[in-house]
């Protein structure tokens, strides 16, 4: 009976993720419909349906980042309200650590270390096995997230951290606490949801690992805004790291990536050590 109850709560914990995918589908469907109506208006109600559909799909492709922003705003509103009404109004228990300037500084440093570690690893893989990551590189370019623009900054640095934190660390993490009293189980569940949310293997893999770090911060401080800050630092530094690596001569990129992979790992361990362990007595449900 207990096993079935745990399975039931796990399924429930995946419902916010399912809702997010539904919102994404509705956003794309609505965009296609609007573009079809726009093309029909331009052509005075005449024209072949397939031609209208193809024109609408081209418009969607051209405006994919704008559609993403609309989807993110919708998700932010829905999951922000959900989190606030279900958990945000509750007073935080006194046994959760109150972060100071020192802790915030180490959280910022943690974000930088995660970005250097991730970027170095991806660049190394792309350098040695370019075919493995070519699809991911193409996907980032199609999504409009490969270069810094006002719209990509809004999507990646502001909307994504806020909406995804309310969804994964806010709502999913708290529901996952019903599966088990052990923090690490709830943390893995919400990190899994965070990885699946990104809907591709490469991004999903490093998002899962990143989600574990974000879950650790939430489990330690129970402050969703610290998770938003960490997420912002990771995403914003992604726009800077390629330019940073670009200052090194092309012939030396392999040792540069290896050195930064090592430094990123050491910095990650250092920041976790300084932040300290999450209290074992604190339940994921608290």
QUINOR-V609951 format. One record per residue. N is the residue number from 1. RES is the residue in three letters. SS is DSSP state (A for helix, B for strand, O for the rest). NEAR is the number of other ideal C-beta (glycine too) atoms within 8 Angstrom. Layout:
BEGIN
n=<N | N>
res=<RES | RES>
ss=<SS | SS>
near=<NEAR | NEAR>
END
This chain:
BEGIN
n=<1 | 2 | 3 | 4 | 5 | 6 | 7 | 8 | 9 | 10 | 11 | 12 | 13 | 14 | 15 | 16 | 17 | 18 | 19 | 20 | 21 | 22 | 23 | 24 | 25 | 26 | 27 | 28 | 29 | 30 | 31 | 32 | 33 | 34 | 35 | 36 | 37 | 38 | 39 | 40 | 41 | 42 | 43 | 44 | 45 | 46 | 47 | 48 | 49 | 50 | 51 | 52 | 53 | 54 | 55 | 56 | 57 | 58 | 59 | 60 | 61 | 62 | 63 | 64 | 65 | 66 | 67 | 68 | 69 | 70 | 71 | 72 | 73 | 74 | 75 | 76 | 77 | 78 | 79 | 80 | 81 | 82 | 83 | 84 | 85 | 86 | 87 | 88 | 89 | 90 | 91 | 92 | 93 | 94 | 95 | 96 | 97 | 98 | 99 | 100 | 101 | 102 | 103 | 104 | 105 | 106 | 107 | 108 | 109 | 110 | 111 | 112 | 113 | 114 | 115 | 116 | 117 | 118 | 119 | 120 | 121 | 122 | 123 | 124 | 125 | 126 | 127 | 128 | 129 | 130 | 131 | 132 | 133 | 134 | 135 | 136 | 137 | 138 | 139 | 140 | 141 | 142 | 143 | 144 | 145 | 146 | 147 | 148 | 149 | 150 | 151 | 152 | 153 | 154 | 155 | 156 | 157 | 158 | 159 | 160 | 161 | 162 | 163 | 164 | 165 | 166 | 167 | 168 | 169 | 170 | 171 | 172 | 173 | 174 | 175 | 176 | 177 | 178 | 179 | 180 | 181 | 182 | 183 | 184 | 185 | 186 | 187 | 188 | 189 | 190 | 191 | 192 | 193 | 194 | 195 | 196 | 197 | 198 | 199 | 200 | 201 | 202 | 203 | 204 | 205 | 206 | 207 | 208 | 209 | 210 | 211 | 212 | 213 | 214 | 215 | 216 | 217 | 218 | 219 | 220 | 221 | 222 | 223 | 224 | 225 | 226 | 227 | 228 | 229 | 230 | 231 | 232 | 233 | 234 | 235 | 236 | 237 | 238 | 239 | 240 | 241 | 242 | 243 | 244 | 245 | 246 | 247 | 248 | 249 | 250 | 251 | 252 | 253 | 254 | 255 | 256 | 257 | 258 | 259 | 260 | 261 | 262 | 263 | 264 | 265 | 266 | 267 | 268 | 269 | 270 | 271 | 272 | 273 | 274 | 275 | 276 | 277 | 278 | 279 | 280 | 281 | 282 | 283 | 284 | 285 | 286>
res=<UNK | UNK | UNK | UNK | UNK | UNK | UNK | UNK | UNK | UNK | UNK | UNK | UNK | UNK | UNK | UNK | UNK | UNK | UNK | UNK | UNK | UNK | UNK | UNK | UNK | UNK | UNK | UNK | UNK | UNK | UNK | UNK | UNK | UNK | UNK | UNK | UNK | UNK | UNK | UNK | UNK | UNK | UNK | UNK | UNK | UNK | UNK | UNK | UNK | UNK | UNK | UNK | UNK | UNK | UNK | UNK | UNK | UNK | UNK | UNK | UNK | UNK | UNK | UNK | UNK | UNK | UNK | UNK | UNK | UNK | UNK | UNK | UNK | UNK | UNK | UNK | UNK | UNK | UNK | UNK | UNK | UNK | UNK | UNK | UNK | UNK | UNK | UNK | UNK | UNK | UNK | UNK | UNK | UNK | UNK | UNK | UNK | UNK | UNK | UNK | UNK | UNK | UNK | UNK | UNK | UNK | UNK | UNK | UNK | UNK | UNK | UNK | UNK | UNK | UNK | UNK | UNK | UNK | UNK | UNK | UNK | UNK | UNK | UNK | UNK | UNK | UNK | UNK | UNK | UNK | UNK | UNK | UNK | UNK | UNK | UNK | UNK | UNK | UNK | UNK | UNK | UNK | UNK | UNK | UNK | UNK | UNK | UNK | UNK | UNK | UNK | UNK | UNK | UNK | UNK | UNK | UNK | UNK | UNK | UNK | UNK | UNK | UNK | UNK | UNK | UNK | UNK | UNK | UNK | UNK | UNK | UNK | UNK | UNK | UNK | UNK | UNK | UNK | UNK | UNK | UNK | UNK | UNK | UNK | UNK | UNK | UNK | UNK | UNK | UNK | UNK | UNK | UNK | UNK | UNK | UNK | UNK | UNK | UNK | UNK | UNK | UNK | UNK | UNK | UNK | UNK | UNK | UNK | UNK | UNK | UNK | UNK | UNK | UNK | UNK | UNK | UNK | UNK | UNK | UNK | UNK | UNK | UNK | UNK | UNK | UNK | UNK | UNK | UNK | UNK | UNK | UNK | UNK | UNK | UNK | UNK | UNK | UNK | UNK | UNK | UNK | UNK | UNK | UNK | UNK | UNK | UNK | UNK | UNK | UNK | UNK | UNK | UNK | UNK | UNK | UNK | UNK | UNK | UNK | UNK | UNK | UNK | UNK | UNK | UNK | UNK | UNK | UNK | UNK | UNK | UNK | UNK | UNK | UNK | UNK | UNK | UNK | UNK | UNK | UNK | UNK | UNK | UNK | UNK | UNK | UNK>
ss=<O | A | A | A | A | A | A | A | A | A | A | A | A | O | A | A | A | A | A | A | A | A | A | A | A | A | A | A | A | A | A | A | A | A | A | A | A | A | A | A | A | A | O | O | O | O | O | O | A | A | A | A | A | A | A | A | A | A | A | A | A | A | O | A | A | A | A | A | A | A | A | A | A | A | A | A | A | A | A | A | A | A | A | A | A | A | A | A | O | O | O | O | O | O | O | O | O | O | O | O | A | A | A | A | A | A | A | A | A | A | A | A | A | A | A | A | A | A | A | A | A | A | A | A | A | A | A | A | O | A | A | A | A | A | A | A | A | A | A | A | A | A | A | O | O | O | O | O | O | A | A | A | A | A | A | A | A | A | A | A | A | A | A | A | A | A | A | A | A | A | A | A | A | A | A | A | O | O | O | O | O | O | A | A | A | A | A | A | A | A | A | A | A | A | A | A | A | O | O | O | A | A | A | A | A | A | A | A | A | A | A | A | A | A | A | A | A | A | A | A | A | O | O | A | A | A | A | A | A | A | A | A | A | A | A | A | A | A | A | A | A | A | A | A | A | O | O | O | O | A | A | A | A | A | A | A | A | A | A | A | A | A | A | A | A | A | A | A | A | A | A | A | A | A | A | O | O | O | O | O | O | O | O | O | O | O>
near=<4 | 5 | 6 | 7 | 8 | 10 | 8 | 8 | 12 | 11 | 8 | 9 | 15 | 10 | 9 | 14 | 12 | 8 | 9 | 12 | 8 | 8 | 12 | 9 | 8 | 8 | 12 | 10 | 8 | 8 | 13 | 12 | 9 | 8 | 13 | 12 | 8 | 10 | 13 | 10 | 8 | 6 | 9 | 5 | 6 | 4 | 9 | 5 | 6 | 6 | 8 | 13 | 10 | 8 | 11 | 14 | 10 | 8 | 12 | 13 | 8 | 6 | 9 | 11 | 12 | 8 | 12 | 11 | 12 | 10 | 11 | 12 | 9 | 10 | 12 | 12 | 8 | 10 | 15 | 11 | 8 | 12 | 13 | 9 | 7 | 8 | 9 | 9 | 5 | 5 | 3 | 7 | 7 | 4 | 6 | 12 | 7 | 5 | 9 | 6 | 5 | 6 | 11 | 11 | 8 | 11 | 16 | 11 | 10 | 16 | 15 | 11 | 14 | 13 | 14 | 14 | 13 | 11 | 13 | 13 | 10 | 12 | 11 | 12 | 10 | 11 | 9 | 6 | 7 | 8 | 5 | 7 | 12 | 8 | 8 | 11 | 10 | 8 | 10 | 9 | 8 | 8 | 10 | 13 | 9 | 7 | 7 | 5 | 7 | 5 | 10 | 13 | 12 | 10 | 15 | 13 | 11 | 10 | 12 | 12 | 12 | 11 | 13 | 11 | 14 | 14 | 15 | 15 | 12 | 15 | 14 | 17 | 17 | 11 | 12 | 15 | 13 | 8 | 11 | 8 | 6 | 7 | 11 | 6 | 11 | 17 | 14 | 9 | 14 | 16 | 16 | 10 | 16 | 16 | 12 | 9 | 13 | 9 | 6 | 9 | 5 | 10 | 11 | 13 | 9 | 11 | 12 | 12 | 9 | 13 | 15 | 11 | 11 | 16 | 14 | 11 | 14 | 14 | 13 | 12 | 11 | 9 | 11 | 12 | 6 | 13 | 13 | 11 | 12 | 15 | 14 | 12 | 14 | 12 | 11 | 11 | 11 | 10 | 12 | 8 | 11 | 8 | 7 | 7 | 13 | 6 | 5 | 8 | 5 | 5 | 4 | 8 | 12 | 8 | 7 | 10 | 13 | 10 | 8 | 12 | 13 | 8 | 9 | 15 | 10 | 8 | 13 | 12 | 8 | 9 | 13 | 9 | 7 | 7 | 10 | 5 | 4 | 8 | 8 | 6 | 5 | 11 | 8 | 16 | 8 | 8>
END
